[in-house]
Amino acid sequence: MGNRAVFVLSGPLGQTRHRSSYGAVDLGLDLLAGPGAVLPFLRGHAREEGWYPDDMVEAGVLADEDRRLLLVFAWEGPIASQRTRAAALELLRCAWPGWEVRWLYDGQSGLRAHLGLDPQEADTAVYPDPALEADDEELDDPDPLVAVVTIGPDRCHVLADINDHPVEEGPALLERLRDAPDHGSHRLRADAGIHVDPERRRVGWWLNTARAHGRTLAARWPGWTVEFWEDRWAEHERACGGRFAPPAPDRAAALAEVRDQALERWAGPRGDVRARLVTTLPHAVIGQGFAPAVTAERAPAARAAVERAYAAAVGT
């Protein structure tokens, strides 16, 4: 399994591509250490010749030093949470001053498109998420892993967000949810959402993360007008008349929370995981997809960059 990530780095010495079997976890926090600490860290990962399948890559980066361009996507962490996403992106831009920072909503397929590579064949299999009852325990979480589906003027369904985005089902979504629990409205946070207007045959959808080939999904709704709202969940709120209305993020609290998580992430040196495994299991086949060690010298510089980004964000 793992949490696959890919890093494409371009600079004066040319372009290299690197991979990590577990690098998708907390990638957003790693990046808050700024280019001085992050670029050497990413280059320390194993080189990659081929490509993982697009829909198996959970996070990725393209860092072009010549153009000062940073492209990013991730499936998890504060940068992918509705409560902290705006703050995490704001800190990221502050941590990379002078760089253009853009989110890749279509994940690795978007990264490959930026590089001018032929698209991989999209996986057309759909794995629908179950509809939740109004009293499901997931809804007790302050950051529930859910997708909100509003249909027409009065229906609101809440799905677990563990597989595919509901937009990928096409019009079959309507039939599948015909007898699903109707929540009436959803006033909590969500990871993703879709509004379907059957009368006007219009669809709008959004997400906080990324979906491979996401910009081609309109083709799954033939005869419908499909609008991709990227992460602009407020478009959903307007389209459904407020039946989806999550609490507004607290910018100050979110900035402080993301800063603290990033400082903890870079609190000190990180050992060489692969070396430890090789020592512990000398006869086992150990892969190369582990993060490089973080030295005691690099960690303080990374923490200082995080603090500078926070100070820039709050204006101190």
URURPE-V130996 format. One record per helix or strand of 3 or more residues. SS is the DSSP state (h for helix, s for strand). FROM is the first residue (numbers start at 1). TO is the last residue. If there is no record, write none. Layout:
ss:SS from:FROM to:TO
ss:SS from:FROM to:TO
This chain:
ss:s from:5 to:11
ss:s from:14 to:20
ss:h from:27 to:31
ss:h from:34 to:43
ss:h from:54 to:56
ss:s from:59 to:64
ss:s from:69 to:74
ss:h from:78 to:80
ss:h from:85 to:95
ss:s from:100 to:103
ss:h from:107 to:114
ss:h from:137 to:140
ss:s from:146 to:151
ss:s from:155 to:160
ss:h from:166 to:169
ss:h from:172 to:176
ss:s from:192 to:197
ss:s from:202 to:207
ss:h from:214 to:220
ss:s from:225 to:228
ss:h from:233 to:239
ss:h from:251 to:265
ss:h from:273 to:280
ss:h from:296 to:314
